[in-house]
Amino acid sequence: MVNWIFDDKIRTDMSFAQHLDDTYDFYDRTALPEFASIRETINL
């Protein structure tokens, strides 16, 4: 059984992070394509 840090789920939030956003929470919620590769790399 593999435990991923980021679940494979549909993300719809297209906004950028705000200055008080937690980095993990932002990466987990964002649907911006440039952050999908970050989640994939962390989940390796």
Secondary structure, 3 states (H helix, E strand, C coil): CCCCCCCCCCCCECCCCCCCCCHHHHHHHECCHHHHHHHHHHCC
